[in-house]
Structures are given as C-alpha cells and as structure tokens.
Amino acid sequence: DWWLQRDVNNGEMFFVEDAVCGRITNDSLNSRTRFELWNDVHLGMDLGLFKEFSVGYDYRSLGGSSGGYLNMYLRVADNAEYYDCRFDYLLDNVVATGTLVITPETEGNAFARGSNSASGSCAGTTTLQAFLAANPDAVMGVGNGELYTFTLNTGSTGQDNSGLEICWGDVSIKHVDEAGNIYANTFEFTTLV
C-alpha cells in the first residue's frame, strides 16, 4: 500500500528504520506533518466490514498542547463529499512508545465532525459502531477523488507545536469481506530508491 506525505507545515519528515517521523521545527501556528495512508481497498468500503486499525508510535518529544493523532474519514453513503464525518483519536501528550489500536467500539477522543454545517451525520456519535448504527450505508474514506481514509498527524493547525517529534510505524488495517474472510493491509514506511 502507498502513503503520501502531503502537509509539512513548519516541520520536516524523516525516516528511521521501519518508521516515518514528523518533527515540528518552527514556532509558527499551523505547524504539523500529516501522513495520508493511500489505499483503494478501504476507499468506499462498507464501514461494517472494518475491524481494526493499529499503528506503532514513538513519541520522542513534546511541543505545545497538541500532539499526535489519527484521523479517520467517513461518509454517510458512497457520495462525492470530501467527508461527512471525521473521527479523531489522540495519543496521550507524553513521551512514550506504544501502539494505538482502533476498533469499531473505540471511543474517539474528539467528537466526529461534519465537513459542512448541513451535515448532522456525526451528531452524538463517539464510536464507529454508533456512527454505523445511525448511518447504515456508511462507507470509509474521502469522496473527493483522493485515496485515503486514515491520516497520521504530528502537531495541529492553529497551534505552536515547536519541538514536537513523533515516529510512526507498523500500520495494519484489518477488514472482513462479505464471506467473513479476514484481511490485513500493512504499510511500510520506506523511500523509493
């Protein structure tokens, strides 16, 4: 599977063995790095088929009030909206290593948000399971022609996150097919030579 480093605002990305890292090097607002996990397997997939997302992290240094987090983008149906709902899963803002695991029952650390003010699809949902119950035709991923469902973020917009450094690795996304077979997609963070 592919990944794309799109946003490097007042920061830098670099590689260590089996991981990609984001480091915020400037004290300006809007300081972050954002790694989009591109994959056409999950794009438009029925949310009911999703089983687990996991990523290893090495939270190397703190900076500002914002830290590392995962965004998961959803739509209420297979439409052309950028997204209808975004769940945010935050790492604890402490220097540590660990694994962030998300399942349909995992509570988001932030409320899901609609991409426009007319979208009430996220109201009151704090888990993917609750979102699916409220939106039975829900699908994963953005609908604007890009190929991602998940983004790994170091830092955040609107804040000074200087000094923050997080490395990400060992990404696995599990889903089932209609027959109940379990599949796992993995991402390797390496450069093309």
Secondary structure per residue as TSV (DSSP state, phi and psi in degrees):
chain	resnum	aa	ss	phi	psi
A	1	D	-	360.0	157.1
A	2	W	E	-100.8	157.8
A	3	W	E	-137.2	156.9
A	4	L	E	-134.4	130.4
A	5	Q	E	-94.7	100.6
A	6	R	E	-92.3	-54.9
A	7	D	E	-103.5	120.8
A	8	V	E	-128.6	87.0
A	9	N	E	-98.8	109.8
A	10	N	S	59.9	35.7
A	11	G	E	-153.5	-168.5
A	12	E	E	-148.5	159.0
A	13	M	E	-117.8	152.6
A	14	F	E	-156.9	164.1
A	15	F	E	-108.6	143.6
A	16	V	E	-125.5	174.4
A	17	E	T	-55.3	119.8
A	18	D	T	61.9	22.5
A	19	A	E	-151.1	157.9
A	20	V	E	-118.6	140.6
A	21	C	E	-122.2	148.8
A	22	G	E	-117.1	134.1
A	23	R	E	-131.4	130.5
A	24	I	E	-94.1	121.2
A	25	T	-	-111.7	2.9
A	26	N	-	-136.1	151.0
A	27	D	-	-93.9	15.8
A	28	S	S	-74.9	157.0
A	29	L	S	-67.1	164.2
A	30	N	S	62.2	48.7
A	31	S	E	-108.2	115.5
A	32	R	E	-165.8	164.8
A	33	T	E	-121.8	148.0
A	34	R	E	-138.6	119.6
A	35	F	E	-107.1	112.2
A	36	E	E	-88.3	130.7
A	37	L	E	-94.1	100.0
A	38	W	E	-85.6	132.9
A	39	N	-	-169.1	122.5
A	40	D	T	-84.6	-6.2
A	41	V	T	-66.8	-45.0
A	42	H	T	-88.7	-16.2
A	43	L	T	-68.0	117.8
A	44	G	T	81.5	3.3
A	45	M	-	-70.9	141.6
A	46	D	B	-55.0	125.1
A	47	L	G	-59.0	-28.3
A	48	G	G	-64.4	-15.2
A	49	L	G	-88.8	-12.4
A	50	F	E	-71.4	135.8
A	51	K	E	-119.1	-41.6
A	52	E	E	-165.3	142.6
A	53	F	E	-122.2	133.0
A	54	S	E	-138.3	147.1
A	55	V	E	-148.2	134.8
A	56	G	E	-83.0	146.8
A	57	Y	E	-139.0	151.2
A	58	D	E	-127.4	97.9
A	59	Y	E	-83.2	98.1
A	60	R	E	-85.9	-33.5
A	61	S	E	-157.4	152.4
A	62	L	-	-89.5	159.0
A	63	G	-	-167.4	116.9
A	64	G	S	70.7	-168.8
A	65	S	S	-92.0	-11.3
A	66	S	-	-101.3	150.3
A	67	G	-	-129.5	-131.2
A	68	G	E	-103.1	149.0
A	69	Y	E	-161.3	159.2
A	70	L	E	-106.3	133.9
A	71	N	E	-104.8	138.1
A	72	M	E	-124.5	123.3
A	73	Y	E	-101.0	135.5
A	74	L	E	-135.3	157.2
A	75	R	E	-127.6	150.3
A	76	V	S	-70.0	-21.7
A	77	A	S	-159.7	174.3
A	78	D	S	-75.9	84.1
A	79	N	-	-119.8	-178.9
A	80	A	S	-97.0	12.5
A	81	E	S	-66.4	148.7
A	82	Y	S	-54.8	-55.7
A	83	Y	-	-162.4	157.5
A	84	D	S	-101.7	-23.2
A	85	C	E	-153.2	140.2
A	86	R	E	-130.7	123.4
A	87	F	E	-96.6	139.9
A	88	D	E	-116.4	131.1
A	89	Y	E	-122.6	112.3
A	90	L	E	-93.6	142.2
A	91	L	-	-79.5	151.3
A	92	D	-	-62.3	138.9
A	93	N	S	-83.2	64.2
A	94	V	S	-140.4	150.4
A	95	V	S	-69.4	120.2
A	96	A	E	-171.0	165.9
A	97	T	E	-117.3	154.1
A	98	G	E	176.3	-165.8
A	99	T	E	-131.8	128.7
A	100	L	E	-93.5	122.0
A	101	V	E	-120.9	127.6
A	102	I	E	-118.9	129.5
A	103	T	-	-125.1	173.6
A	104	P	T	-58.7	-22.0
A	105	E	T	-93.3	-7.0
A	106	T	-	-69.9	130.2
A	107	E	-	-77.5	133.6
A	108	G	-	-72.5	143.9
A	109	N	S	-77.0	-13.6
A	110	A	E	-131.3	155.0
A	111	F	E	-70.1	148.5
A	112	A	E	-65.9	150.6
A	113	R	E	-125.7	144.5
A	114	G	-	-83.1	150.2
A	115	S	S	-79.4	-12.8
A	116	N	S	-143.4	160.6
A	117	S	T	-66.9	-19.0
A	118	A	T	-78.7	-12.3
A	119	S	-	-85.4	114.4
A	120	G	-	-103.9	13.9
A	121	S	T	-66.1	-19.5
A	122	C	T	-100.0	-8.6
A	123	A	T	-52.4	120.9
A	124	G	T	76.3	2.6
A	125	T	-	-96.7	130.8
A	126	T	-	-119.7	-3.4
A	127	T	S	-131.3	158.2
A	128	L	H	-63.6	-35.8
A	129	Q	H	-61.1	-43.5
A	130	A	H	-68.0	-39.0
A	131	F	H	-61.8	-43.2
A	132	L	H	-65.2	-39.4
A	133	A	H	-62.0	-37.9
A	134	A	H	-80.1	-21.1
A	135	N	-	-136.5	78.5
A	136	P	T	-62.6	-16.5
A	137	D	T	-98.8	14.6
A	138	A	-	-60.2	141.9
A	139	V	E	-128.0	161.3
A	140	M	E	-90.7	151.2
A	141	G	S	95.7	166.4
A	142	V	-	-82.6	157.7
A	143	G	S	-115.3	17.1
A	144	N	S	-98.3	16.2
A	145	G	S	97.7	-11.1
A	146	E	-	-84.9	169.7
A	147	L	-	-116.0	36.8
A	148	Y	E	-125.9	152.8
A	149	T	E	-117.7	-32.8
A	150	F	E	-121.6	141.3
A	151	T	E	-132.8	140.4
A	152	L	E	-103.8	125.2
A	153	N	E	-120.2	137.2
A	154	T	E	-117.4	113.6
A	155	G	E	87.5	-178.5
A	156	S	E	-151.4	159.9
A	157	T	T	-73.0	150.6
A	158	G	T	78.2	10.2
A	159	Q	S	-138.3	156.2
A	160	D	-	-88.2	113.5
A	161	N	-	-116.2	24.9
A	162	S	T	-56.4	137.7
A	163	G	T	93.2	-14.1
A	164	L	-	-69.4	134.6
A	165	E	E	-145.2	125.3
A	166	I	E	-138.0	136.5
A	167	C	E	-109.2	143.3
A	168	W	E	-123.0	140.2
A	169	G	E	-162.2	175.2
A	170	D	E	53.8	50.6
A	171	V	E	-80.0	132.5
A	172	S	E	-137.5	134.5
A	173	I	E	-125.2	120.0
A	174	K	E	-107.1	140.4
A	175	H	E	-147.7	166.4
A	176	V	E	-115.6	158.4
A	177	D	-	-98.0	-179.0
A	178	E	T	-60.5	-26.7
A	179	A	T	-86.2	-5.0
A	180	G	-	93.7	4.3
A	181	N	-	-72.4	136.7
A	182	I	E	-96.3	133.9
A	183	Y	E	-125.0	148.7
A	184	A	E	-129.1	125.8
A	185	N	E	-102.9	136.2
A	186	T	E	-121.9	156.1
A	187	F	E	-119.5	130.9
A	188	E	-	-107.6	126.1
A	189	F	-	-92.9	90.8
A	190	T	-	-136.4	162.8
A	191	T	-	-93.5	153.7
A	192	L	-	-82.9	132.5
A	193	V	-	-110.3	360.0
